[in-house]
Amino acid sequence: MEMHQEMGMPQFNTRKIKALAIAGVASIALSACATIPGANVAPGSPITAEEAQVGAQYHEQFVAEFGGEMTGPQARYVQQVGQNIALQSGLATSPGAFDVTLLNSSVNNAFAVPGGYVYATRQLVNLMNNEAELAAVLGHEVGHVAARHSARRQAAAQRNQLGGVGIAILSQLLLGNSQLGNTVSQGAMQLSQSLTLSYSRNQELEADALGIQYLNSAGYDPRAMATLLQSLAAQNQLDAQLQGRDNATIPEWASTHPDPASRVQNAVQLAGNATGATSRNTFLNSIDGMIYGDDPEQGVIEGRQFIHPILRFSFTAPQGFYMVNSPRAVSINGDGGRSQLTLAQYDGNLENYVRSVFRALGGEQQQLAPQSLERTTVNGLPAAYGTARVNNGQSQVDVTVFAYDFGNGQAYHFQSITPAGQAGTFNSLYNSMERISAAEAGSVVPRRIDIVTAQPNDTVARMARFMAYDDAQVARFRVLNGLFGDAEVVPGQQYKIVVRSN
């Protein structure tokens, strides 16, 4: 989560909720692929000038949405693979026509924009186990563009209001069909996720087929599409188990409409008996040292604690709730409600700040205001808070805004939603906000991928002991390395572990 005003944070207005990230029921961390609408041209045709213009128009917005662009050898490697696989589509005749970006995000995501713009997050790249899987993901996204899927769904995409929409917020499960709920569900979905949900089952399968076609033509093993989809499903299931959720579903990127098992099986059938290069060692050596999970510059989640060493604060989620960190927000989710931390324009008056957040949440159709405003101090931080009762059409919910003055003209706030009468669910969260010392900030060390070679006496259990986690070391190691069932490590073969390292 990066929360500086100058970094292009969406501003509140009276037409749409611009606040960031109260996650819905499904894991917001595992977002979907997406494409921005381009010109209505025939599938398979080269990139048009209009599409190139559209891609350039939204490029910076996508980069900002997902934590910024990574640079260096790892980014150049992803760019090279992406340009090569995109070239197989016939959209252009030179690799330089494609702009392939590695994004600094802990969200599993990949997407492409008409005009030759292709994106993958470092977290999704870290989940892969060979170069063919990287090419498969990027080829799938390019397939959406080549087939002009976004053009066919342009009307739906326009309803999602691309310009400036923030990350998904306020669970529709709690808000129902109220004006507030409708505003949220229509306008505040995460940019990439909201567009992906418009893809049909056939379009997703067609993009898979095109991706596999590109793998074949580029000389890669076409079975990589299926193995990557399988890893995505396993990662999402593991995340759900670690967060105590029962409703685990494959991320929209890997399912959207087809169910996970059928999509994996379909990819297996399309690949057939064909073989090709996987370039496993080249890939693993290229991602060695890449940050895994949260980047300390965006804050890190450690158990139930969120620590931001740059902004120098921390807070703790209530027992039974889990957190999801995105490049520009962190959400706290559970059966009892949803909350998230973000910021708004601050004039130095906390009461005005809280009221402005409520007004922004309500929009034009619902004049939302706190029933009362209270001042307090939390761990030495001046604070103000209020709650509003909202009728969602079938029942009532409480919306709470709890703001803190961090000095130097900077304020942050939690905005939460709970069933009516249960606003106190997040009291422990609000009271846990505190500044951290320079020493505490300096003690935050990122996790990174470390490539190691299995020795003759190594086993999954033995190698998993080096994973930099206190829980589920074996499960994490298996998913990270695509080792399903009772598969064991092979002596002399390289594997990924996650270590702490600056």
C-alpha positions, 0 to 999 in steps of 0.5 A, spaced: 500 500 500 502 506 497 498 512 500 502 518 498 497 524 495 502 525 490 502 518 487 495 519 483 490 517 488 483 517 486 480 523 489 473 523 492 467 526 488 459 526 488 458 521 482 462 515 484 465 512 490 473 513 489 475 510 496 480 504 495 479 497 497 474 493 502 475 487 499 468 482 497 467 475 499 472 472 494 479 474 495 481 480 492 488 479 492 487 474 486 484 478 481 483 477 474 486 479 467 483 484 463 483 488 457 481 495 455 476 496 449 480 498 442 477 499 436 472 494 433 476 491 428 477 484 425 480 478 430 487 477 428 488 484 424 494 488 426 494 493 431 491 499 429 493 507 430 486 507 434 488 501 438 495 504 439 492 511 442 487 507 447 493 503 449 498 509 450 492 513 454 491 508 459 498 505 460 500 510 466 493 508 469 495 501 469 502 502 472 500 506 477 494 501 479 499 495 480 504 498 484 509 501 479 513 498 473 519 494 475 526 495 472 532 491 471 534 484 469 528 481 471 523 486 468 528 485 461 527 478 461 519 478 462 519 483 457 523 479 452 519 473 453 512 477 452 515 480 446 516 474 443 510 470 444 506 477 442 509 477 436 506 470 434 499 473 434 500 477 428 498 483 431 505 486 429 511 484 425 517 487 430 518 485 438 518 493 439 511 494 437 509 491 444 510 494 451 511 489 456 511 491 463 513 487 470 509 490 475 511 491 482 505 488 485 503 482 490 497 480 487 496 475 482 495 478 475 496 479 468 492 483 463 493 486 456 491 493 453 489 493 445 495 497 442 501 492 444 501 493 452 502 487 456 502 486 463 504 481 469 505 482 476 511 479 479 507 475 484 504 471 478 511 471 475 514 468 482 508 462 482 511 460 475 516 454 474 518 455 467 519 460 461 513 456 457 508 458 463 510 465 463 509 465 455 502 462 456 500 467 461 502 473 456 500 469 450 493 468 453 492 476 454 495 477 447 489 472 445 484 476 448 487 482 444 488 479 438 481 476 438 478 483 439 474 480 445 474 487 449 471 490 443 465 485 443 464 487 450 465 495 449 458 497 452 459 493 458 466 495 459 464 503 458 459 502 464 465 500 468 468 507 467 475 506 466 477 513 467 480 513 475 476 508 478 479 505 484 480 498 487 474 494 489 470 496 495 464 495 500 461 488 499 455 487 495 453 482 500 452 487 506 450 493 502 444 489 497 441 493 492 441 500 496 444 506 492 450 505 496 451 498 494 449 499 486 454 505 486 459 500 489 458 494 485 458 498 478 463 503 479 468 501 484 471 494 482 478 494 481 480 496 474 482 490 471 477 485 475 471 489 473 473 488 465 474 481 466 468 479 469 465 481 462 468 476 458 464 470 456 466 462 457 467 462 450 472 468 450 476 465 456 477 458 452 478 462 446 484 466 449 487 459 452 486 456 445 490 462 442 495 462 447 497 455 446 497 456 439 502 461 440 506 457 445 506 452 439 509 457 434 514 459 439 517 452 440 514 452 447 511 446 451 504 447 450 502 444 456 505 450 460 498 453 460 495 447 463 500 447 469 500 454 470 492 454 471 493 448 476 498 452 480 493 458 480 488 454 483 492 451 488 495 458 490 488 460 491 486 454 495 492 455 499 490 462 500 483 461 503 486 455 507 491 460 511 486 466 511 480 461 514 476 462 508 471 456 506 469 459 500 475 458 496 475 459 488 480 460 483 482 467 481 478 470 476 484 470 471 484 462 471 476 461 471 472 467 470 466 463 467 469 456 466 470 452 472 477 450 474 477 443 473 474 443 466 479 449 464 485 445 466 482 439 462 481 443 456 488 446 456 491 439 456 486 437 451 488 442 446 496 441 448 495 434 446 501 430 445 505 436 442 512 438 446 517 443 446 521 447 450 520 449 457 527 453 459 526 451 466 533 453 469 533 459 465 527 462 468 528 460 475 535 463 474 532 469 471 527 470 477 532 469 483 532 474 488 525 477 486 521 480 491 515 475 494 509 477 497 509 484 500 514 490 498 516 493 504 515 500 501 508 498 500 507 495 507 507 488 509 502 483 513 505 479 518 500 474 521 494 479 523 499 485 523 500 490 518 506 494 518 508 500 514 516 501 515 516 507 510 509 511 513 512 509 520 505 506 522 502 499 524 495 496 526 492 489 528 486 486 525 481 483 529 482 475 531 478 471 525 479 477 520 484 476 514 488 482 511 489 483 503 495 488 501 494 491 494 499 497 492 495 502 494 490 500 500 490 494 505 483 491 507 481 487 513 476 482 511 471 477 515 464 474 516 463 480 521 464 486 516 469 489 511 474 495 513 480 498 509 485 504 510 486 509 505 486 517 505 483 523 503 484 530 502 486 533 509 485 541 511 487 540 518 480 539 521 479 532 523 471 533 523 471 536 516 475 530 514 470 525 517 464 528 514 468 529 507 469 521 507 462 520 508 459 525 503 464 521 498 461 514 500 454 517 499 455 520 493 449 524 490 443 519 491 444 518 498 446 524 503 451 520 508 453 523 514 455 520 521 450 520 526 455 524 531 462 525 531 467 524 537 474 526 538 479 521 541 486 520 542 489 513 540 496 511 542 498 519 542 495 520 535 489 525 535 483 521 532 475 522 530 470 518 528 463 517 526 458 512 524 452 512 519 446 507 519 444 505 512 438 501 509 440 497 504 433 495 502 432 489 506 436 490 512 440 496 515 448 496 516 453 501 519 458 505 516 464 507 520 469 512 518 475 512 523 480 518 522 487 519 525 492 525 524 499 523 523 501 531 523 505 535 517 498 535 514 497 528 513 491 524 515 489 516 514 482 513 515 479 506 516 472 506 513 468 500 515 461 496 514 458 492 519 451 489 520 447 494 524 449 494 531 455 491 530 460 497 529 464 495 535 467 489 531 473 493 529 474 497 535 480 493 537 483 495 529 482 502 530 485 502 537 491 498 535 493 504 530 500 506 532 506 510 530 513 505 529 520 507 531 525 507 526 528 501 529 522 497 528 521 500 521 528 498 519 527 491 522 522 489 516 526 485 511 522 483 505 521 476 502 525 474 496 525 468 491 531 464 492 533 458 487 536 452 490 538 445 488 536 439 491 541 434 494 541 427 494 538 426 501 533 432 500 525 431 500 520 436 500 519 436 507 527 438 508 527 443 503 520 446 506 524 448 512 527 453 509 521 457 507 521 464 511 514 462 514 512 460 521 506 456 518 504 451 512 511 451 510 510 444 506 504 446 503 507 453 501 513 450 498 509 445 494 504 450 491 510 455 489 514 449 485 508 446 482 509 439 486 502 436 486 499 430 490 505 426 493 510 429 488 517 429 491 523 433 489 528 431 484 536 431 486 540 436 482 534 439 480 533 447 481 527 449 486 524 455 489 524 457 496 522 464 500 527 467 504 528 473 508 533 478 505 534 485 503 
